[in-house]
């Protein structure tokens, strides 16, 4: 059975999303309470831009495996992409409570930024920096490229300030 799940994952990497859904359906017939099976199926639906089915799958995965942060992270990314920043923030907070990691703090800061809650965004960033400066700097550079650089909702001047701060942080040891 695990080989089937591995095959589903490999198809996801190969961008064969319809095959992933079928593969996950086959797997879930045998093991309907597999959070990972539901999660992979949700990722395939998300890649196909079927956010309704993706959300259903991610929620089912979280219901079956409530201690797995990736289920909430995927929901958070889905909500973020839908501009449902309050919902996204709640999911990233759930991730952080389950497993305190810098990336979850950065996503919380990002959501707070989008919600206009600068103090909360700054608090999340300070917590991330306090936990691991080097990891935070690296992750911030990746986040800037992925989420801020092309975001037309953030003024260019704010992007320039953020980029300069990230570059200063990256120089810290």
N, C-alpha and C positions, 0 to 999 in steps of 0.2 A: 504493500500500500504506500509506503514512504517513497518508493521509486516513482509511483504515479505522481505524487506531489512534487518530487524533484523535476519530473518531466514538465509539469505545469509551470514551475518556476523558470525552467529553461526556455519554454515557449514565450513566457512573458518577456524575458531578456531579448528574445528574437523578434519581438513585436508582433507575434501571432495571436492577437487578442481574442479572436473568435475561438481559436483552438484552446486557448487557456480557459475560457469560460466552459467549453465542453469538457475539457479535462477535469476542471474543478467540480463540475456537475457529477461526473463519473466518480470522482473521489468522494464527494459528499454523500453520494448514495450509499457508499460503504461505511463512511465515517461522518455522519451528519453533524456531530458535535465538535468538529475540528475548527477551532478558531483560525488556524493558519489557512485552511482551505477556503474559508469565507473571505479572509483577508486578501488572498491572491486573486480570488474572483472579483473582489471589489477593485483591486488595482487594475485589472483588465477592463472593467467597465469604466473606470476613471480615464484610462488611456483612450477609450472609445468616446469620451465626452458624454457618457450617460451617467450624469451625476446622481440621478435619483436611484438607479440600481446600485451604483457604487456606494452611496450612503447606506442603503439597506444592508448591503453586504458587510460594510465596516461596522455598522451597529450590531449586526448579528455576531460578528467576530468579537466585539467588545463584550457582548452579553455572555458569550461562551468562555471567553478568556479575559476577565476583567482586570487581571494583573499585568497584561501585556501592553506596554506603552505604545507600541507601533500601531495598534488599533486606533487609539485616540489621536496619534500623530497624523495618520492618514485622514481621519475625519477633520482634524484641524486644517490640514492643507486643502482639503476639499472646500471647507467653509471659507478659508482665506481666499481661495480662487473665486469663490462666489461673492466675495466682498461682505460676507457675514462675519465681521471681525469680532463681535462679542462672542459668538458661538465658537469661532476659531480659538480665541483666547482661552475660553473655558476648557477646550480640549488640550491645549498646550499646558495649561496649569495642571490638568489631570496627569499628563505625561511626567511633568516635573515632580509631582507628589509621589508617583510610582518609582521614578528613577531620576534623581537630580543630576541633570546633564546640562552643559553649556548651551547646546543647540536648542533645547526647550526654552531656556531663558531668553535666547535671542529671538525665538519666534514670539514669545510673550512680549518682548520689547517692540517687535515689529507690529504686532496687533495693536498694542497701546499707542504706537506712533500713528497708525492709521485711524484710531479712534480719537486722536487729538489729546491723548492723556500723556503728555510729555514727562511729567513727574514719575508716573508708573513705568514708562519706558526706560527712563534714566535709572530707576531703582533696579530694574531687571538687568540692565547692562552693568551696573556697578556690582551686583551680586555675581554675575558671570565673570567679570574681570577679577573680582576678589577670589573666586574659586580656582581660576587657572588663566593667567594673563596670556600665555603663549597660545594655548588652545583657543581662547576667546578671540585673539587677534586673527588667527588663521580662519576660524569659522566666520568672523565678521567680514573678512575679505570675500569669502565665498558667498555669504548672504548678500553683501552689497551687489556683487555681480548678478546674482540670481533674482533678488527681489526689489532692490532699490534702483539700480541703474536704468532700467527700462520703464520704471513706474512713473507714469505721467501725472499721477495724483500728488507727487511730492515735488515741491518747487526746486528748481535747479540749484538755487543758493543753499538750500538745506542739504541737498545731495553733496555739494562741494564741501560743506562743513563736516558732514559725516565722513566723507572720504578722507579728509585731512586728519580727523580724529582717529580713524582706523589706521592710517599710515603711522601716526605717532604711537599708537598702541602697539603696532607690529614691531616697532623699534625697541620696545621695552623688553627687558630680559627677565 
